[in-house]
Every structure is written in structure tokens, then in C-alpha cells.
Amino acid sequence: MQHDKDAPLREDIRLLGRLLGDTVRDQQGEAVFGLIERIRQNSVRFRRDDDIAARRELEEILDALSREQTIQVVRAFSYFSHLANIAEDQHHIRRSRAHLIAGSAAREGSLAHAIDQALAGNGANAGDLATFFDTALVSPVLTAHPTEVQRKSILNCETVIARLLDERDRMQLTPEEEAANHEALRRAVLTLWQTRMLRTAKLSVIDEVNNGLSYFETTFLRELPRLYASLEDRLAAADPALGTPELAAFLQVGNWIGGDRDGNPFVTAEVLDKALAMQCAVALGYYLDELHILGSQLSLGLGLVSASDALLALAAHSPDRSPHRSDEPYRRAISGIYARLAATYRVLLGHDPVRHAVADAAPYADAGALANDLDTLHRSLAANGSAALTRGRLRHLRRAVRVFGFHLAPLDLRQNSDVHERVVAELLEVARPGSAYSTLDEEARCALLLEELATARPLASPHVRYSDESEGELAIFRTARHAHLRYGNAAIRNCIISKTDDVSDLLELAVLLKEAGLLRPLENALDVNIVPLFETIGDLENAAGVMARIFSLPTYRSLLESRAHTQEVMLGYSDSNKDGGFLTSGWALYKAEGELVATFARHGVRLRLFHGRGGSVGRGGGPSYQAILAQPEGAVQGQIRLTEQGEVIGAKYGNPEVGRRNLEVLVAATLETSLRPASASPTPQAFLDAMQALSDAAFAAYRGLVYETEGFERYFWESTVISEIAALNIGSRPASRKKSTAIEDLRAIPWVFSWSQCRVMLPGWYGFGSAVRAFLAARPDDGLTLLQRMNREWPFFQTLLSNMDMVLSKTDLAIASRYAALLKDVALRNAIFARIRAEHQATLDAVLQITGQHELLDGNPLLKRSIRNRFPYLDPLNHVQVELLRRHREFEAGDGNDARIRIGIHISINGIAAGLRNSG
């Protein structure tokens, strides 16, 4: 009989669902439990059997709920979504472990598979791979965005539940142990139920920093060193003559939280300084804890083991004078390292660590000095018959110090080019009255900026009081310079320019960096990367031209010498999608990458792309492995950075083992893409022409609806939860860049999140159906055959369709119609929703035709099963949310009863986001 691999998942979901039900019965009473169970059964029956009577009964029950009942129903179904996520994550871990235990061939997407491919398929050897990693860079970058709706307290509860499920998997429990585990699970679910789901106050930037740091504490600090060790051991096994290589720190987690001030007035110099200090405290605190444990473990005594002269010198300089450790040089050396690190902690952070050193010692000048002392420990143990002792905690600590330093994570700075322009204009006007920088054309601007960059003379005067905006921006760059001196240059490596239009945008930032000493003209030294961000469709089309012009400037090229002749370019997925729709955004990004590859090759500059991907497909999300493999040839080159945003951070990195797997996927995809042989045949021109035709038609359809249909803005604001999302305490950043309701001013994140909540998912598919229909009409004989061939042979097109397949599977226009009914203007509602419905059907038909599937997700049974299991628990949340929105908008005059309604809406937003997972 065939083994049912999904049986343990169903068992976990039933167990957690039963515990949640028991908790509801105990805490809220039999009546509430019975009500929730009736709703659940009817929803399951409707979804499973398409039972219209079940749907009618479901709607009658939900419409009759009192306010208190509504809150309890929403909480119960929201928490079930959270628990289902935990069970699914645990099942992924379970299947990965079973695969490894069985000794099966390495799976596609695994690091083992990527190494096997490189060694066998691409003709590389282990030494080649070690050399590859010397210049590689793989960097997921955490960003704070308002689709991360979970409180840290909720995440902590879920971590406990995940650990207890994992315990049941990994251990053969005795009956007593199993009972204890079950009881602990019951307590954990009860704690989750009694933990407030919503924040009572809006998040500050520092709150967001704290949330981001929790992933370093639970996952990155521990799992990154283990991943490096596993990779080094694999290379050593592939070529024993190579020994065990110590790879360069190519895999690093970046951060935006506390440095991204584009549209966020709350990111100030003081906040940046605080964020950097908090990061330092996490890194140093981890090292101190590890040293404390390591000291207790390395109790090696002279006479039983030898020690190198360098190790003995470390021990001799240690302030540890205890007679009980006089013959234990390794322990004494570690005590000395701890004392120096504790002194470093005091110097950098202004107070002592929790656990004091044995005595005072001199602080470390930098993380490299700490790494050198740990290397001394390693070499002495290896040289004196104790090499096995170097491969545990000491190995991981050495790696952590080299990856995380004293700064923990490189913190990127980002600001809008308009702000840079205003600040530079003010500085120039004060220093050179009448310069009127803002009125100059592009050529004149560049000439003036290059003139400033040729001199070391600062523009800003300490005797002038500038505008608050200019003072704030200058303070940011001075804080960045101070951070370099305090924590090392790795603390801040990148300054990103949102809305880059032309060369002057890069030169303006260069001038501001010069003001803080981060750019020193006389030395041709640039201490950070100047990173243009191309976001709109037009900007993406102009990206290669802008870079060609900047590379033609000798001043800029000389600065790139200090950045290893490497230029980073960031591409915006979210805003390009909001600007031009899903298909046109994807195509514009693909073309821009290809053009950038050619431009950089022509100018002899190494390209590093930074992909500003969101969590949802509508913002460039989707599986990272397939996305990286679908990049144009030459677009990766061993280096890639990509943003991890919103609720995706928790989903990918909240569980350490899942986090390790996701980090491996990024490395594997980068390795495979970079080392695959150059294609013997380029992408057929017929594919490119077809894609351009599809894009043009999709762009016209999307723009026609979103930007050219009178009343669409009103339709969006009244038929989605955008107003309520803007009021949620889920992020420090405003929902719009300006005080307006215009779609142009709205941030891409709440735009996509709102469409996800009402189950339209419009940014992930709209326009494709019209595009395919027009294409097939123009090519009735071979059009479909060509599109099917593109899906089989072209990874880029295949990935587009795969992501659309996923988004369409989460779309439900029956539910969406209930949100549309919130619009009071019946004629406007009917006109726009009819267009959405027609385009949805056309898109659905097109995807099934091209892929050859009978149903959506036939090619992804794992996701298909997950969605099938979730929808019966999401449908009631959507239904209740619509009713709550209706009541809330009726109470806008200020009725006191509205407070409970708003709580219900916010909890439903949380639950729907959890159920959809990648919704923002």
C-alpha cells in the first residue's frame, strides 16, 4: 500500500484544531463553541460539495451574529489560520528530513543539488567553487512594511507550538512524555488564545527594528554559521585534497529597518543611531553568551594537551588569575577574550553587558581583532591533536564574527531623489547665491555637481541654519560616517536613491556623501555604494541609458575603483506593477536586466542587481528559486540582493529550520544560475516579439481600468479595506506618499494588500486575459502553439505563468462581489466589477489553455492541497469582514459601538493575511 506522506500533516492540523476548539469551549462557553462549529461545518460542506444550501445557511448565521459573537468567530478562524501555517511549516521540515534520512538524490533547489550540478554538469571542481564564493554575494534584505501584521507576542506563542510539534516528530516519546507534550501544546494554544492579537498603539520605527532583530536572535545568528559549515564540508568531501576550505563571508543578511526614510518621516538620525546600537547589542550579546559556554567546555589542561605559543600568550595576557584555572590555558584565553569583548560592549554601547567579565581589559579595535583571537584558539587546537574540538561551537562562533562583525547586518539608507534634489539645491543656493539649481536642465545640473565633486571643500556651513529637511538629511549622513568609525564600514554599505530618473540623481547623492566625509575626492574614495532604484515602467526602460551616461563620466568611474569596479542597481517590482500591471512589469524588469547586462559589459563594470521584491506576486513575490533561475543570462554573476518584506519574513525565517532551508535555496539558485554554461542559442526572437505584443496589450488593459476609468479610485477605496489598513497599527510608514487618495500616490504595499484581503488579487493577473485574447486574434493559426512552446522552453515565461496560476487560485470573485456591494454607487459598481469579472475569466481561460492544465495548480499539488484546506476557514472571515465594514462605515459619525467593530475588522485583516500567507 502506498504511504500517505501527507497523513502527518492532517493529523497535526486535526490535533491543533481540536485543541483550539477545546480552548474556545473552556474559555467562551459551549454556545460559542457550537456556533463556531456550525459555521465551520457549513463552510467545509460548501467548499467540498459546492452545496448551495450550506452556503445559504452559512450566510444566515454570519449575518445574524452579535458584535461579541462576531469577535469570537473572527478570532477563532484567524487563530486556526495561524495554527495551520505552523503545521504546514512543520510538515515541510518533516519531509525534508525524511528525504535526507532516506539518502535520496539531492532535490532540485537544494544546495546539495546545486553543488552536484556544478561539479558534474558544468565541469567545475571543488576548488573552482571555493574561488567562486570568494567574490560572491547573496544577501536577503529585511524591510519593515505594513503587511507584517503579527505582533511579536503572537510569533513567540507560535514558536513554542512549532517546537512542541517538532518534538513529537523527532523523538520516540514514552506515554508519559507524550502526555506531557500534549499538555504543553494545550497550554501553548491557550496562551495564544489569551494573547492580544492587535497592537494597541501604532508601531514606531524602533518597534520595527526590534521585530526585525528577533529573526537574527532566533534564526540567522545560529543557522548561517551552520549553513557555511555544511557547505565547506560538502566541498571538502568532493575534493579531499582541498582540505576543509574556509569560505569568504558571501552570504549575509541585510537590513533596511531604521535606515529606509523614503516617505517615512519617523526615520531620523537619532533613530538610525539607535537602530545601529541595537544591532550591535544583539551581535555582541550573542558572542558573549557563546564565549561563556565555550569557556565552560574547553577545560583542557596542560600536560593532557599542548598549546601553541600564540595561545599561551593569549592566556598570559588574560586578566583571569584564578588558581583553579592556572593550568587551563584555553579557558584563560577565552576569559581574556570575553573580558576584551565586554570592554568593547561598554565602549560601543555605553553600559556593561549582563554578565560581567572577570576583570577589566582593553577593548577590541574592531571585529577583525576578535576574529584573530578566535583563530588563535582554532589553530592551537588543530595543531595539538584536538581538531575535533574546532568543529563545534568554536567553528560557528568564528564564522558568526566574520559574517556579523560588530554591526550584525549592513543597514541600507534609502531616500527619494526629490529630497536629495531639494537639499542640494538649498546648499548650493546658500554657498553660491543665484545658482538656481532646480531650474537647470540635466546637462547644466551634472556640470555643476561634477564641479562640486572635484573639490574637497564642503558646501554646508556650520554658521547657517538650513531647512529642517536639509538639516535632517545632513544629520543622517553624518550619523552614517560616525557608524563607520564606530562599528566598521560594513555597518552601512549602500545608499539607495528611490525614483532615479537620470544621472544627476546619482551625483546629488555623491555631493551629500562628500559633505559627511563618506566620499573623499582627493583620495578618489567612496565608502558606500551609490545605488539607483528604477521603479516605474518608464524608469526601467531608461535604466541602461542612465547607467551608460554615468559610466561615461571619469569622475564617477574613478570613484568606482574604490568599490571594486562594481555597481549595484536596484529594480522596483512593486511600483512598476502598480504603474503598468503584472505582465508589463515583469517584462519591463526582464528587458531592463538584459540591457543593463550589456551596458555594464561594454563599460567593464561588474553588475550587482538588487531586486525589490514584495511578498505577493503582485509585488514581485513568488518562489525565490524559480525567480532567480528565470533571470536573463548574465544578470546574476555570483551576486544578488533581494528584499524580504512583510509577513514573508515571518513565514520564511520565523522557524530556524525553515529559515535555514530558505537561505540554502537562495545560495543554490545563485550558484546554479551563475555557473550554468552560456546558452548556445539565445531566446528565440519569436518569444521576445510575442512577449512584447502581450505586454503592450496587457498594459493598455490595466491602465485603461486603473488610471483611465472615471470613478475607479472611488471604487477601490469603497470596495476594499484600504481605509482600515491605513488606520491599522501595523507599521510606522504612512499608506500614501502624499495626503491624497490618488492611486499614483498610494504605496504599492497597501495597494496590493487591499486587493488580497477582498480576494480579487487584481495586481497579480489583470490584463493577461485581454493580452492573450488579442494575441490569438492576431495569430489564429499558430498563436496558441507559440505561447505553449514559450511555457515549455522559456523559464521567464514559465515563472510568470506559475505565479499567476498561484494568484488565480487564491482569487474568489464570489467573495469579491460582496466587497463590491459596499460601493453605494450601483452603476459604478456594476460597470467596474463586470470588467474585473470578464478579465478574470479571460485570464483563467488563457492560463489553462497555455499550461494545458484542467484546473489551476494541477502542476503544484502541494499548494493546491494547502489552499483547498484553508478556504473553508477563510470564507467566514471574508464574509464577516464585509459585514463589519458595512457597520463601521455606517457608524463613521462617532457611535461608541464602533470601537468593537473596528477591532473585529482588524482581527479579520490579520486572519485573512495569515490564511493567504503571501498576501502583501
DAVENCOR-V316113 format. One record per backbone hydrogen bond with DSSP energy under -0.5 kcal/mol. CO is the residue of the C=O (numbers start at 1). NH is the residue of the N-H. If there is no record, write none. Layout:
CO;NH / CO;NH
This chain:
3;5 / 4;7 / 6;10 / 7;11 / 8;12 / 9;13 / 10;14 / 11;15 / 12;16 / 13;17 / 14;18 / 15;19 / 16;20 / 17;21 / 18;22 / 19;23 / 20;24 / 21;25 / 22;26 / 23;27 / 24;28 / 24;29 / 25;29 / 29;33 / 30;34 / 31;35 / 32;36 / 33;37 / 34;38 / 35;39 / 36;40 / 37;41 / 38;42 / 39;43 / 40;44 / 41;45 / 42;46 / 43;47 / 44;48 / 45;49 / 45;51 / 46;50 / 50;52 / 51;55 / 52;56 / 53;57 / 54;58 / 55;59 / 56;60 / 57;61 / 58;62 / 59;63 / 60;64 / 62;65 / 66;70 / 67;71 / 68;72 / 69;73 / 70;74 / 71;75 / 72;76 / 73;77 / 74;78 / 75;79 / 76;80 / 77;81 / 78;82 / 79;83 / 80;84 / 81;85 / 82;86 / 83;87 / 84;88 / 85;89 / 86;90 / 87;91 / 88;92 / 89;93 / 90;94 / 91;95 / 92;96 / 93;97 / 94;98 / 95;99 / 96;100 / 97;101 / 98;102 / 99;104 / 100;103 / 107;110 / 110;114 / 111;115 / 112;116 / 113;117 / 114;118 / 115;119 / 116;120 / 116;121 / 117;121 / 117;122 / 118;124 / 125;129 / 126;130 / 127;131 / 128;132 / 129;133 / 130;134 / 131;134 / 131;135 / 132;135 / 137;640 / 138;252 / 139;642 / 140;142 / 140;254 / 141;644 / 142;256 / 142;257 / 143;145 / 143;646 / 145;148 / 147;149 / 151;155 / 152;156 / 153;157 / 154;158 / 155;159 / 156;160 / 157;161 / 158;162 / 159;163 / 160;164 / 161;165 / 162;166 / 163;167 / 164;168 / 165;169 / 166;170 / 167;171 / 171;173 / 174;178 / 175;179 / 176;180 / 177;181 / 178;182 / 179;183 / 180;184 / 181;185 / 182;186 / 183;187 / 184;188 / 185;189 / 186;190 / 187;191 / 188;192 / 189;193 / 190;194 / 192;195 / 194;196 / 204;208 / 205;209 / 206;210 / 207;211 / 208;212 / 209;213 / 210;214 / 211;215 / 212;215 / 212;216 / 213;216 / 213;217 / 214;218 / 215;219 / 215;220 / 216;221 / 219;222 / 219;223 / 220;224 / 222;226 / 223;227 / 224;228 / 225;229 / 226;230 / 227;231 / 228;232 / 229;233 / 230;234 / 231;235 / 232;236 / 233;237 / 234;238 / 235;239 / 239;242 / 240;243 / 243;245 / 245;247 / 248;250 / 250;138 / 250;252 / 252;254 / 254;142 / 255;412 / 256;258 / 256;259 / 256;260 / 259;261 / 259;414 / 261;263 / 261;264 / 263;265 / 263;734 / 264;267 / 266;268 / 268;272 / 269;273 / 270;274 / 271;275 / 272;276 / 273;277 / 274;278 / 275;279 / 276;280 / 277;281 / 278;282 / 279;283 / 280;284 / 281;285 / 282;286 / 283;287 / 284;288 / 285;289 / 286;290 / 287;291 / 288;292 / 289;293 / 290;294 / 291;295 / 292;296 / 293;297 / 294;298 / 297;299 / 301;304 / 301;305 / 305;303 / 308;312 / 309;313 / 310;314 / 311;315 / 312;316 / 313;317 / 314;318 / 315;318 / 319;321 / 322;325 / 323;326 / 325;328 / 327;302 / 328;332 / 329;333 / 330;334 / 331;335 / 332;336 / 333;337 / 334;338 / 335;339 / 336;340 / 337;341 / 338;342 / 339;343 / 340;344 / 340;364 / 341;345 / 342;346 / 343;347 / 344;348 / 345;349 / 346;350 / 354;356 / 366;369 / 366;370 / 367;371 / 368;372 / 369;373 / 370;374 / 371;375 / 372;376 / 373;377 / 374;378 / 375;379 / 376;380 / 377;381 / 378;382 / 379;383 / 380;384 / 381;384 / 381;386 / 382;385 / 386;389 / 387;390 / 388;391 / 392;396 / 393;397 / 394;398 / 395;399 / 396;400 / 397;401 / 398;402 / 399;403 / 400;404 / 400;405 / 401;405 / 404;407 / 404;408 / 407;409 / 410;255 / 410;412 / 413;496 / 414;261 / 415;498 / 416;419 / 416;420 / 417;421 / 418;422 / 419;423 / 420;424 / 421;425 / 422;426 / 423;427 / 424;428 / 425;429 / 426;430 / 427;431 / 428;432 / 432;435 / 436;439 / 436;440 / 437;440 / 441;445 / 442;446 / 443;447 / 444;448 / 445;449 / 446;450 / 447;451 / 448;452 / 449;453 / 450;454 / 451;454 / 452;455 / 461;464 / 464;466 / 467;471 / 468;472 / 469;473 / 470;474 / 471;475 / 472;476 / 473;477 / 474;478 / 475;479 / 476;480 / 477;481 / 478;482 / 479;483 / 480;484 / 481;485 / 482;486 / 483;487 / 483;488 / 484;488 / 488;491 / 489;492 / 491;411 / 493;529 / 494;413 / 495;531 / 496;415 / 496;498 / 497;500 / 497;533 / 498;417 / 502;505 / 502;506 / 503;506 / 503;507 / 504;508 / 505;509 / 506;510 / 507;511 / 508;512 / 509;513 / 510;514 / 511;515 / 512;516 / 513;516 / 513;518 / 513;519 / 514;517 / 518;527 / 519;521 / 520;523 / 520;524 / 520;525 / 521;524 / 525;520 / 529;495 / 529;531 / 530;532 / 531;497 / 532;534 / 532;570 / 533;500 / 533;535 / 534;572 / 536;540 / 537;541 / 538;542 / 539;543 / 540;543 / 542;546 / 543;547 / 544;548 / 545;549 / 546;550 / 547;551 / 548;552 / 550;553 / 552;554 / 553;557 / 554;558 / 555;559 / 556;560 / 557;561 / 558;561 / 558;562 / 559;562 / 560;563 / 560;565 / 560;566 / 561;564 / 563;566 / 565;606 / 567;608 / 568;532 / 569;610 / 570;534 / 571;573 / 571;612 / 572;576 / 573;577 / 574;578 / 575;579 / 576;580 / 577;581 / 581;585 / 582;586 / 583;587 / 584;588 / 585;589 / 586;590 / 587;591 / 588;592 / 589;593 / 590;594 / 591;595 / 592;596 / 593;597 / 594;598 / 595;599 / 596;600 / 597;601 / 598;602 / 599;603 / 600;604 / 600;605 / 601;604 / 606;567 / 608;569 / 609;611 / 609;641 / 610;571 / 610;612 / 611;613 / 611;643 / 612;573 / 612;574 / 615;622 / 616;619 / 616;621 / 617;620 / 619;614 / 623;627 / 624;628 / 625;629 / 626;630 / 628;631 / 632;635 / 636;639 / 638;137 / 639;609 / 640;139 / 641;611 / 642;141 / 643;645 / 644;143 / 645;648 / 646;649 / 646;650 / 647;651 / 648;652 / 649;653 / 650;654 / 654;656 / 655;659 / 656;660 / 657;661 / 658;662 / 659;663 / 660;664 / 661;665 / 662;666 / 663;667 / 664;668 / 665;669 / 666;670 / 667;671 / 668;672 / 669;673 / 670;674 / 671;675 / 672;676 / 684;687 / 684;688 / 685;689 / 686;690 / 687;691 / 688;692 / 689;693 / 690;694 / 691;695 / 692;696 / 693;697 / 694;698 / 695;699 / 696;700 / 697;701 / 698;702 / 699;703 / 700;704 / 701;705 / 702;706 / 703;707 / 703;708 / 705;709 / 708;710 / 709;712 / 711;715 / 712;716 / 713;717 / 714;718 / 715;719 / 716;720 / 721;725 / 722;726 / 723;727 / 724;728 / 725;728 / 728;730 / 735;747 / 738;740 / 742;745 / 742;746 / 745;737 / 747;751 / 748;752 / 749;753 / 750;754 / 751;755 / 752;756 / 753;757 / 754;758 / 755;760 / 755;761 / 756;759 / 759;812 / 761;764 / 762;765 / 762;766 / 765;768 / 767;771 / 768;772 / 769;773 / 770;774 / 771;775 / 772;776 / 773;777 / 774;778 / 775;779 / 779;783 / 782;786 / 783;787 / 784;788 / 785;789 / 786;790 / 787;791 / 788;792 / 789;793 / 790;794 / 793;795 / 794;798 / 795;799 / 796;800 / 797;801 / 798;802 / 799;803 / 800;804 / 801;805 / 802;806 / 803;807 / 804;808 / 805;809 / 806;810 / 807;810 / 807;811 / 808;811 / 812;816 / 813;817 / 814;818 / 815;818 / 815;819 / 816;820 / 817;821 / 819;822 / 820;823 / 824;826 / 825;829 / 826;830 / 827;831 / 828;832 / 829;833 / 830;834 / 831;835 / 832;836 / 833;837 / 834;838 / 835;839 / 836;840 / 837;841 / 838;842 / 839;843 / 840;844 / 841;845 / 842;846 / 843;847 / 844;848 / 845;849 / 846;850 / 847;851 / 848;852 / 855;858 / 857;860 / 860;864 / 861;865 / 862;866 / 863;867 / 864;868 / 865;869 / 866;870 / 867;871 / 868;872 / 870;873 / 870;874 / 871;875 / 872;876 / 873;877 / 874;878 / 875;879 / 876;880 / 877;881 / 878;882 / 879;883 / 880;884 / 881;885 / 882;886 / 883;887 / 884;888 / 885;889 / 886;890 / 887;891 / 889;892 / 891;894 / 891;895 / 895;898 / 896;899 / 897;900 / 897;901 / 898;902 / 899;903 / 900;904 / 901;905 / 902;906 / 903;907 / 904;908 / 905;909 / 906;910 / 907;911 / 908;912 / 909;913 / 910;914 / 911;915 / 912;916 / 913;917 / 916;918 / 917;919
